[in-house]
Amino acid sequence: MSKNEIDIMIVGADRIAANGDTANKIGTLEKAITAKYYGVPFYIAAPSSTFDLDTPTGNEITIEERDEEEVLYCYGKNKKGEKETLFISSPGSSAKNPAFDVTPAELITGFITEKGIIKPNNEAIKKLFKK
């Protein structure tokens, strides 16, 4: 993006709140912030089934906390082919390990769905589900 070689960024979503806030894998929020900084349109591609009109905003999305061992330890084989577990953090360290982060709607250009492209706001999302 810093070299102006990216025209558009498209990521997926695990859940989209009624206001357009979007939960997805860790790192999606950082991508959205970077896209905004460089003026690159940031889209979410997701089926309409991903939208949750019963969840008003991203603040109400429950984020799974995974075991801290996933980020504190590295697993693999040593030169002898023996399995090893290595603590890769400073002694006494603990970690938070959320499975998802939430990207605010204001960082999202639009949602690409099977029903077309919609804007990330309550009215556009509600229209998506009207028949």
C-alpha positions, 0 to 999 in steps of 0.5 A: 500500500505504501508504494501505491500498488494496492487498489482495493482490499477485500477480507471476509467476516465471521459476524456483522453487527446491525450497524456494520461493525464486523468481527473477523480474525485477528489482524483484520482491524489493523488491515482496515486502519492501514487501508484508511491511512493509505486511502485504499477502499476496504471491503468485507466479502460475506454472505448475507447470513453473516449479518446479525441484526439482533446484535446492535454493534460490535461491542455486543459481539462476544469474542472467544479467548483462546488458550494463552499457550498458543502465543507463549509457546512454540511447538516443533521438532529439534534436530534429533526429530524429537518433539519439543515445547519452547517457551518463547516469551519472557519468564513470567509472561502471560498473554491475551489470545482473542480469536477475533477483533472487531473492525468499526463500520466507519473503516469499511467502504462496503459489504460485498454480498450475494445481494450486491454491494451495500454501505456499512450502516444500519439503514443499508443493512436493514434494506438488505433483509427487506423483501 
